[in-house]
Amino acid sequence: METMNDIVKVSSLESGILQVSLNRPDQLNALSQEVLQRLSRIFQDARHDASVKAILLTGEGKGFCAGADIKQLVPLNGQDGLKFARYGQEVFRSLELAGKPSLAAIHGFAFGGGCELAMAATLRIATNNAVFGQPEIKLGVIPGFGGTQRLSRLIGKGRALEICLTGRRFKAEEALQWGFLNEVTTPEDLVSRARAILKELTQLGSVAIQGIISAIHLGYDLPLEEAFELEATHFGLCCATSDKREGVNAFLEKRTAIFNGA
C-alpha cells in the first residue's frame, strides 16, 4: 500500500538543492489527491526552510508524469471538480511562488497535470525524446491545474488554443522552439545538467532571485505602471542587502562574489 512518503521521494543534494521525485512508476506518476497533498506539504516546507536553495522536480520510471489520476476523476461532479481544480492550482502556485528557483527535469512524457506541474516550475529542461500535451479535451474536460493560463503565457495564445483544443502531443524540439523548454539534453545527461543549472543559481543572491521570480510572475498581468512599481520595490529591497554590497564590490574589485543570502 502506498504511503505519503513513498509516493513522492525527497532527497537533499549538494548546494541546498532539494530533489522532489514523483514515485508512482506503475501508475505513470499520476497525480492523485494524495500526491497533491504530499507536494503541497513539501513546497510549503521548502519555502520556509533556509537550507533549501532550489527545488529539482523529477519522475521515476518511464516518464515525468502522465497527469491526474483518472480513477479519481470518475466520481467528480461539478462542485467536486471545482474544488479539485482549485486545490491543484493552489499546490502548483505554491511551487511557482516558493521564492526559490525550481527546475522540472522531464523525461519520457509530461501530459495533462504533469505538463501543468512542469509549467509551474521556474525552469524546464527535457530529454530530446520527451513528449508533452494537454489531452484533457479527449476526456470531455479542460486543463484544470493552470494549464490554459500558463501554456498561453509560455507559448502564445494561438498555439495554446491549438494544443488544448486538439489535445495533440508536441515534442521536445517544438517545445524548445516555442519557449516552453529552456534546454534539451540527452537522457543520460538530464539530471546532471539539471543539478548544474540549479547549483549555478544557488551561488547567486537569494533575495535578488526571489525578487526576480516575484516581479515577473506577479507583475506579468498588472498594468505597466503597477508592474514598474513592483519591480522598483524589489530593487529597493535588494539594495538594502549585504548581497548587493558584496556583488557591487566584487565587480569593482574584479573578483567572484560570494553571496550569503542576506
Summary of the structure (lengths in Angstrom):
residues: 262
radius of gyration: 18.8
end to end distance: 44.0
largest distance: 64.3
contacts: 870
relative contact order: 0.11
helix: 55%
strand: 16%
